[in-house]
Amino acid sequence: MADTSCRVNPDANSRRRLWGDSGGYCGNPKCRTYLFPDDLDVDFAELAHIIPASPAGPRGVPLTEVSAEARAHHQNLILLCANCHTTIDKAPDPYPADMLYGWKQARVNEIQVAVATPVFQTRAEARAQIQRPLDDNALIHARYGPVGDPYQQGDSVLWLRHARSTIVPNNRTILRALDANRNLLTPEEQRLVAAYRLHVEQFESRHVLDDFTTGTERFPEAIQHVFLDERTDEP
């Protein structure tokens, strides 16, 4: 029998955030089932853990790697239809945690790019959109950030606080703007965004989920200069 002694139930805030992030559709990009049947006040949604609530569950890892609290955080939850939830938990090998995190973030990106992120006509306008979050992140890193290991250098307490409250959402704001305005990027900048995306995903794993197994891709410094000059070639 699975060990459930460590289980922490997601709170109301995590559940609300999960519904908002899903847009009301199954998180499996090959399914996308709408989770509300017509004219009925019921839904087909099931809350699924990516890293399971119990270390003995599918895709399980020890509590020393991911805490019980982190397992109940909205970052570790995905909303699925009942069929997809059953499938990924009964056959976890084809559905590793990295894939499910990817599904979740892709859905968030789809919604935010479609609804909340402006599409600009010029590189200067796009640059203005990302300037402040870039500046805020740079200031926090300069004052509190690590030179090497995040918890060995700098002010670890203030760094972690600001990383979670400011840098993580700023990173996503910057990525959304870059994705929504990809047509304004040079080919070199597009390759740079791919490296930045990997950094952002690994940064969130470490600083939100306390998961240090995903890698430590460093911040690509050249992101600071995206959209700053006029593009002279076409993608």
CORQUI-V172023 format. One record per pair of residues at least 24 apart in sequence whose C-alpha atoms are under 10 Angstrom apart, sorted by the first residue. I is the first residue (numbers start at 1). GAP is how many residues later the second one is. D is the distance in Angstrom with one decimal. If there is no record, write none. Layout:
i gap d
I GAP D
I GAP D
//
This chain:
i gap d
1 55 8.6
1 56 9.9
2 52 7.0
2 53 8.1
2 54 5.5
2 55 6.7
3 50 9.3
3 51 6.0
3 52 7.3
3 53 6.2
3 54 8.4
4 49 7.5
4 50 5.5
4 51 8.5
4 52 8.5
4 53 9.3
5 48 9.6
5 49 7.8
5 63 9.8
6 47 7.5
6 48 6.5
6 49 8.5
6 57 8.4
6 61 8.9
6 62 6.0
6 63 9.1
6 65 10.0
7 45 9.1
7 46 5.4
7 47 6.1
7 48 9.4
7 60 9.8
7 61 6.2
7 62 8.4
7 64 8.4
7 65 8.2
8 45 7.1
8 46 9.2
8 59 9.6
8 60 5.9
8 61 6.2
8 62 8.9
8 63 7.6
8 64 5.9
8 65 9.3
9 44 8.3
9 59 9.1
9 60 8.5
9 62 8.8
9 63 5.9
9 64 9.0
10 37 9.5
10 39 10.0
10 43 9.9
10 59 8.5
10 60 9.7
10 61 8.4
10 62 4.7
10 63 6.4
10 64 7.5
10 66 9.9
10 67 8.8
11 61 7.8
11 62 8.2
11 63 9.0
13 60 9.3
13 61 8.4
14 58 7.9
14 59 6.2
14 60 4.8
14 61 8.5
14 62 9.8
14 63 8.5
15 32 8.4
15 57 9.6
15 58 9.0
15 59 7.0
15 62 8.8
15 63 9.9
15 64 9.5
16 58 8.9
17 56 9.8
17 57 6.6
17 58 9.2
17 60 9.8
18 29 8.4
18 55 9.5
18 56 6.0
18 57 8.4
18 58 9.6
18 59 7.0
18 60 6.8
18 61 6.8
18 86 9.6
18 90 9.9
19 26 9.4
19 28 9.4
19 55 9.7
19 59 8.9
19 60 7.2
20 88 8.7
20 91 9.4
21 53 9.3
21 54 10.0
21 57 8.7
21 58 8.7
21 83 7.9
21 84 8.6
21 85 10.0
21 86 7.1
21 87 5.3
21 88 9.0
21 89 9.7
21 90 7.8
21 91 9.0
22 56 7.7
22 57 6.4
22 58 8.7
22 82 7.7
22 83 9.6
22 84 10.0
22 85 6.4
22 86 6.9
22 88 9.9
22 89 8.4
23 56 9.5
23 84 8.0
23 85 8.3
23 87 9.5
23 88 7.2
24 55 8.4
24 56 9.4
25 54 7.8
25 55 7.5
25 56 8.0
25 82 9.2
26 52 8.7
26 53 6.0
26 54 4.4
26 55 5.3
26 56 9.0
26 57 9.8
26 58 8.0
26 59 9.4
26 77 10.0
26 78 9.9
26 81 9.5
27 51 6.5
27 52 5.7
27 53 5.3
27 54 8.0
27 57 8.8
27 58 9.7
27 73 8.5
27 75 9.9
27 76 6.2
27 77 6.3
27 78 9.5
27 79 9.0
27 80 6.9
27 81 9.7
28 50 9.2
28 51 8.7
28 52 6.8
28 53 8.5
28 56 7.2
28 57 9.3
28 60 9.9
28 71 9.9
28 72 8.2
28 74 9.9
28 75 6.3
28 76 8.3
28 79 9.0
29 73 9.9
29 74 6.6
29 75 9.2
29 77 8.6
29 78 8.1
30 54 9.9
30 73 9.8
31 49 9.1
31 50 8.6
31 52 9.6
31 53 7.9
32 48 8.7
32 49 8.6
32 75 9.9
33 47 8.5
33 48 6.9
33 51 9.7
34 46 9.8
34 47 8.4
35 44 9.4
35 45 8.3
35 46 6.7
35 47 9.5
43 38 9.1
44 35 9.9
44 36 8.3
44 37 5.7
44 38 6.5
44 39 9.4
45 33 10.0
45 34 6.3
45 35 5.7
45 36 4.9
45 37 6.4
45 38 9.7
45 39 10.0
45 40 9.1
46 32 8.5
46 33 5.8
46 34 5.4
46 35 5.9
46 36 5.9
46 37 9.3
46 38 9.2
46 39 6.9
46 40 9.6
47 30 6.7
47 31 6.1
47 32 4.9
47 33 6.5
47 34 8.7
47 35 9.2
47 38 8.2
48 28 8.5
48 29 5.6
48 30 5.3
48 31 6.0
48 32 6.8
48 33 9.5
48 34 9.6
48 36 9.6
48 37 6.5
48 38 9.5
48 40 9.4
48 41 8.9
48 52 10.0
49 24 9.4
49 25 9.2
49 26 9.5
49 27 6.0
49 28 4.7
49 29 6.5
49 30 8.8
49 36 9.4
49 40 9.4
49 48 9.4
49 51 9.4
50 25 8.9
50 26 5.5
50 27 5.9
50 28 7.0
50 38 9.6
50 39 9.4
50 45 9.5
50 46 8.4
50 47 5.7
50 48 8.7
50 49 9.3
50 50 6.4
50 51 7.3
50 54 9.7
51 25 6.5
51 26 8.3
51 45 9.2
51 46 6.5
51 47 9.8
51 49 9.5
51 50 9.7
51 158 9.9
52 24 8.6
52 25 9.2
52 37 9.4
52 45 9.6
57 32 8.3
57 35 9.6
58 30 8.4
58 31 5.8
58 32 7.7
58 33 8.2
58 34 5.8
58 35 8.5
58 37 9.6
58 38 9.1
58 39 9.6
59 29 9.7
59 30 8.3
59 32 9.9
59 33 6.4
59 34 7.8
59 36 8.5
59 37 6.6
59 38 6.6
60 32 9.8
60 37 9.4
64 146 9.5
64 147 9.5
65 144 9.1
65 145 7.1
65 146 6.0
65 147 7.6
65 148 8.2
66 139 9.9
66 140 9.9
66 143 6.5
66 144 6.0
66 145 6.0
66 146 9.1
67 142 7.9
67 143 7.6
67 144 9.1
69 140 8.9
70 138 7.5
70 139 5.3
70 140 7.4
70 141 9.3
71 138 7.7
72 137 9.9
73 135 8.7
73 136 8.1
74 135 10.0
75 26 8.3
75 29 8.6
75 30 9.2
75 129 8.9
75 130 8.9
75 133 7.7
75 134 7.5
76 24 9.2
76 25 7.7
76 28 9.2
76 129 9.6
76 132 9.5
76 133 7.6
77 24 8.7
77 27 8.3
78 25 8.4
78 26 6.2
78 27 9.6
79 25 8.4
98 103 10.0
98 116 8.6
101 100 9.1
101 104 9.7
102 99 9.1
105 67 9.9
105 96 9.1
108 64 9.8
108 68 9.7
109 63 8.5
109 64 9.8
109 66 8.7
109 67 6.6
109 70 8.7
109 71 9.6
110 66 9.0
110 69 9.8
110 70 9.7
112 60 9.6
112 61 9.1
112 64 7.1
112 65 9.6
112 68 9.4
113 60 9.7
113 62 9.6
113 63 5.9
113 64 7.7
113 65 9.7
113 66 7.5
113 67 5.9
113 68 9.6
114 62 9.7
114 66 8.3
116 57 9.7
116 60 8.9
116 61 9.6
116 64 10.0
117 56 8.3
117 57 9.8
117 59 6.5
117 60 6.2
117 61 9.6
117 62 9.2
117 63 6.8
117 64 9.2
118 58 9.2
118 59 7.2
118 62 7.2
118 63 8.3
119 58 7.8
119 59 9.6
119 60 9.4
119 61 5.8
119 62 5.8
119 63 9.3
119 64 9.8
119 65 9.9
120 57 9.3
120 60 8.5
120 61 6.6
120 63 9.7
120 64 8.5
121 60 8.6
121 62 9.6
121 63 8.1
122 59 9.2
122 61 10.0
122 62 7.2
122 105 9.0
122 108 9.0
122 109 9.8
123 58 8.6
123 60 9.7
123 61 6.1
123 62 8.0
123 103 8.9
123 104 5.2
123 105 7.3
123 106 7.8
123 107 7.0
123 108 7.9
124 60 9.9
124 103 6.5
124 104 7.0
124 105 8.2
124 106 8.3
125 102 8.8
126 48 9.9
126 51 7.2
126 52 8.0
126 54 9.5
126 55 7.2
126 56 10.0
126 58 8.3
126 59 9.8
126 100 9.3
126 101 6.9
126 102 9.3
127 47 9.8
127 50 9.0
127 51 9.4
127 97 9.9
127 98 8.9
127 99 7.2
127 100 5.3
127 101 6.6
127 102 9.6
128 99 9.0
128 100 9.4
129 44 8.9
129 45 8.0
129 48 7.2
129 49 9.6
130 40 8.8
130 41 9.5
130 43 7.5
130 44 5.5
130 45 8.9
130 46 9.6
130 47 7.1
130 48 8.5
130 94 9.4
130 96 9.2
130 97 9.4
131 43 8.8
131 93 8.6
131 94 9.8
131 95 9.7
131 96 9.9
131 97 9.9
132 38 8.9
132 42 9.6
133 33 8.6
133 34 8.0
133 36 8.9
133 37 5.3
133 38 7.5
133 39 9.7
133 40 7.6
133 41 7.1
134 33 9.0
134 36 7.5
134 37 8.2
134 39 9.7
134 40 7.7
134 89 8.8
134 90 6.9
134 91 9.9
135 35 9.9
135 89 8.8
136 30 8.0
136 31 7.9
136 34 8.2
137 25 9.0
137 26 8.5
137 29 7.4
137 30 5.6
137 31 9.2
137 33 7.3
137 34 8.3
138 29 9.2
138 86 9.1
140 26 8.8
140 27 8.1
141 26 9.1
149 67 9.5
150 56 9.3
150 57 9.1
159 48 9.7
160 47 6.7
160 48 8.9
161 46 9.2
163 40 8.9
163 41 8.8
163 44 6.9
163 45 8.6
164 39 9.8
164 40 8.2
164 43 6.6
164 44 6.5
165 43 9.9
167 33 9.5
167 36 9.4
167 37 9.4
168 32 7.7
168 33 9.4
168 35 7.8
168 36 6.5
168 39 8.5
168 40 8.6
169 35 9.7
171 25 9.1
171 26 8.8
171 28 9.5
171 29 6.5
171 30 9.5
171 32 9.5
171 33 9.5
172 25 9.1
172 28 7.8
172 29 9.5
174 49 9.8
175 25 8.7
178 48 9.0
178 49 9.5
182 53 9.4
183 51 8.7
183 52 7.6
184 43 7.9
184 46 9.6
184 47 7.8
184 50 8.6
184 51 8.6
185 41 7.9
185 42 7.1
185 45 10.0
185 46 7.6
185 48 9.5
185 49 8.4
185 50 7.4
186 40 9.1
186 41 8.8
186 44 9.7
186 45 6.6
186 46 8.3
186 47 6.8
186 48 6.5
186 49 5.7
187 46 8.4
187 47 7.5
187 48 5.1
188 38 9.9
188 47 8.8
189 33 8.7
189 34 8.1
189 36 9.4
189 37 6.7
189 38 8.6
189 46 9.7
190 36 9.7
190 45 8.6
192 28 7.4
192 29 9.6
192 30 7.6
192 31 7.0
192 34 8.9
193 27 8.8
193 29 9.6
193 30 7.5
193 33 9.1
195 24 8.3
195 25 6.9
195 28 9.5
196 24 6.1
196 25 9.2
196 26 9.5
196 27 7.4
//
